[in-house]
């Protein structure tokens, strides 16, 4: 029995080291020279919670919201603890709008949404200042199709 268990561990280790299974594999979004390792928000529940309650993203990290169809998807900063840059990207993978240094909502008062003037299929959230130099019309490259 112990021999079988050791064999299973050895095979699993071999598979991991060969690259057949990747631990912590992340999707990547690149725009020009800037690349971000992104967590996907590709379900209604993940899109609803987004980055709420977190303390930050980390260097080179982001969250990519993937929607079912293009639209003027609004975002708000409810229960956020840090400022972010929000980048809306259309189905042609062109940036259509950027909201820089979006601030968390105040505990008292209205929490107003940020709505892009153009339709988008994807929204990239990164730490404030990380989208510096990006502009409408720039093209994003994804590590895979969504």
Secondary structure as GFF3:
##gff-version 3
##sequence-region A 1 146
A	DSSP	alpha_helix	2	18	.	.	.	ID=ss1
A	DSSP	beta_strand	27	31	.	.	.	ID=ss2
A	DSSP	beta_strand	34	41	.	.	.	ID=ss3
A	DSSP	alpha_helix	44	49	.	.	.	ID=ss4
A	DSSP	beta_strand	61	71	.	.	.	ID=ss5
A	DSSP	beta_strand	84	89	.	.	.	ID=ss6
A	DSSP	beta_strand	95	102	.	.	.	ID=ss7
A	DSSP	beta_strand	120	127	.	.	.	ID=ss8
A	DSSP	beta_strand	140	142	.	.	.	ID=ss9
###
